[in-house]
Amino acid sequence: MKTLTQSLLALLAGGTALAATAQYTPSYPPVLIGPGAPTQGNPFLQYLPVPGALPSLPTLPSLPAAIPGIGFNPLLLFGSGQPVSPKPYTMRQTIPPEAKRQMMQLMMPMMTNVMRMSMPDAMAWMSHKYKAKPGLSFDDVLESMNLRANKLNFKYVGSNLMWKDFKAVLNDQDAPRIEVHSYCDIKVGRDLLKISPEFLVFLPCRIGIMEDANKDIWVMMLDWNLDWVKGYEGSMGVTPELAQGALDIRDKMDEIMRAGANGDL
């Protein structure tokens, strides 16, 4: 098990180094919120071995279905190997909590010991965010977002004004204003659910607005950029039409966030 884990970590490290050299090409030229920030390297890659320094790995035997002592092989949980079902809305088997724990434990040494990544670091990697222009109020940002969503034919489907509960329920009168607003493109959402019903956990699309410790206003969302898997859509069961639809949603959400951060009307 130890040798197998070391091999997996080596493969992950090599893949991360390769990914760092990839160039992201947005689907349309981005609009700058303000003065461009200086280009920065990936701070976490400084802890990885120099590319080419990793020893070549021997050909690994086929993975066993179960490892003695735990009753399953956590490495197989990265993917079932099963083709996408031709029957829409087919749910995959439930992964046991212990299996998820084992898989995450395999990944932790890579994140904490090699990349020195903390929990806030991981959350920052998973978020896509913009800082609102100085002088804009919270309501200015929200109004601009909703106007742009309406222009893009993106349906507004709800909100969570959690900061009010912080004050009313928790008696936290110092809590900053934090709200989550939900939008939906029903056609693309339906098509995604046909392929993977579990995608429901990401729906509807949500954009958060919040004041930070310095009273600056930010807009943010989960960064589910489909460009990350560009070239692998077919093997993941994603049709070209659905891939373009998902990319369009992400771009429209980005445009809504930019409009809010700029105060556009």
N, C-alpha and C positions, 0 to 999 in steps of 0.2 A: 504493500500500500504506500509506503514511504517513497519507493522508487517511482511509482506511478504518479504520485502527487508532484514530485520534483520534475518529472517530465512534463506534466501539465503546466506547471508554473513557467518552465522554460519556453514552452510554446506560446503561452500568453504574453510573456515578456517580448518575444520576438515579434508577435503580431502587433503589440502596442507600438514598438519602435517603427514598424512599417507604416502603421496608421498615421503616425506623426508626420510622415513625409507626404501624405496625400493632400491634394489641393481641393478645397471646397469651392464649388462654382455655384452661386445662388441662381435660382431660376429666373431672376430678373435683377438688374443692378440695384443694390441697396441704397436707400436714402439715408444720408448721415443725419443723426439727431443733433449733433453739435460738432465742434472741432474733433478731428480724428485722433484717437489715442495712439501713442507710439506702439509699433508692433512689438509684441512680447512672445517669447518662446514658451513652450510648455514647461512649467516649473517642476512637474512631477517626473518628467523624463530624465532629469539630471541624475536620478538614482538608478536608472536602468544600465545594464552592461553596454559597453560600446558595441554597435552593430558589427557582427562578424566575430565577436569575442566568445559568443556562446558555442559550446562544443556541439558537434553534429550529433543528432540523436539517432540511435539505432531504430530499425524498423520495429514498431511495437506489435505484439501479437494482438489478435482480436480480443476485445474487452469482454470479460465474463459478465453474465447477466446479474450475478449476485456475488458479493464479497462476504466470506464467512465472518460472522460476528454482527453484521448489520443487516443482512438479508437482502441487500440490493446494491447496485453499483451507482454511486452518485454521479459518476462521469457521464453515464447514459442519460441523465436528466437534462443535459443541455439541449437535447433534441431527441424525440422519440424515433426519428427515422421513418415515421409513417407518412405516406403521401397525403396531401390535402384531400379531404373527402369531397367527392363530386356532389354530395347531398348538402345543400345550404344549411347553415346553422347547426352543424354537427359539433357537439361539445367533446373536448378531449377528456381523457381520464383525469381524475383528481390526483394531484401529487401530494403524498403524505407530508405533514409538517416536518417529520424527522428527516425525510429525504431533502427537503428544502434547506434544513439546517445544515446537513452534511455538505450540500453543494456550496452554500455560502461560506462554510468554514474552510473549504478548499480555496476559495477566492480571497479570504481575508489576508493571508500572508503576502499575497501580491499587492493588495491595496495598502496595507499598513506598514509592512516591512520594506517592500521594494519601492513603492511610489510615495510612501510617507503621507498617505491621504487620510484626512480626518473626516468625520461625518459631515461637518459644514462644507468641506471641500467637495465631497461626493454630491451633496445637494446642489452646490453651485454648478457642477458639471451637468446636472440633470435639468437645470433651469435655463430659460431663454428670457432675457430681461433688458429693459431700457430705463434709464433715469429720465424723469420728466424735466422739461426746461424750467429754469428758475422763473418764479413769478406765477406759474400755473397753480391753481388751487386743485384740491382733490376732485371737486365737482366739475371743474373745467376738463380734467383728464377723462373722467367718466363720460361726460357729455360728448366729447370728441370721439371716444371709442364707440359709443352707441350710434352716433351719426354715421360713422364710417361703416359699421356693421350693417346698418340699414342700406347704405349705398351699395354694398357688396352682396346684398340679398342673403345676409347671414342672420338667421333667426335668433333673437334674444329670448332665452328660455328660463332665466331665473338668476337669483343672487343669494349670497350668504353674507350677511352683515355681521360677521363674528365679533367685531370690536364692540358692538352694542351688548352682546352677551358677556364679554369680558368685564364690562362695567356693571351691568345689571345683575348678573349671576355670581361672578367672582369678586365683585366690588373692587375691581382694578381700575381706578379712576385715572391712572397714568398710562393706560394702554393706548398705543397709537391707533389711528384709524386703519383698519384692515378689512378689505372686502374681496369677495370672489364672485365674478360675474360669468355666466355660462351662455354659450352660443352654440348653434347647431347647423350643419348642412345635412339634412335628412337623407339625401340620396347617397352621398359617399359614406355616411354613417351606416346606412343599411347594407351597402355592399361590403364594407369591412366586417360587419357582423356575420354575413353569410359565410365568409372564409373562416373567421375566428370569433365565435360568440363571446369568448373571454375578453375581447376588445371592449366590451361593455364597461369595464372598470375605468376606461379612459374617457367615456362619454358622459355628458356632453363636453365639448371643448371648453376649457375654463381659463380665464385670465384673472390674475390677482392684481389688486392695487393696494399699495400699503405705504405708510410713512416709516422711514427707518429711524435709527437712533439719532440722526442729525436733522430730522424733520424733512428730509428730502423725500419726494414721492417717486415710487417705482411701479412699473407695470411688468408682469412676468407670467410665464406659462411653462408647462412641461415641454422640454425640448425633444420632440419626437420627429426629428429631421429624417425624412426618408432618403435623403442623399447619402446617409451613412451606409445604407445597404445597396447603393446603386450598383447594378451589375449582377445582383443576386436575387432580383425580384422573382425570376422564374423558379429557382430552386426553393423559394419560400412560399410559392403558390400565389403570388401576387401578379395579376394580369397587368399589361402595360396601361390599360385604361384606368384600373384601380390605382396603380402607382401614381399616375398623373393626377387623379382625383385627390389622393391623399396629399400630394405635393401642393396642389392648389389650395387645399384647406390650410395647410401650414403657412403658405404664403399670405393668404387672406388674414389669418390670425396675426401674422407678423405685421401686416399693413394696419390692422386695427390697433395694435399696440403702438406702432410708430405714430399714428394719428393722435392717439391719446397723449403720448410723450411730447409731441410737438404742439398740442393744443389746436390741431387743424379743425376747421369747421366745414 
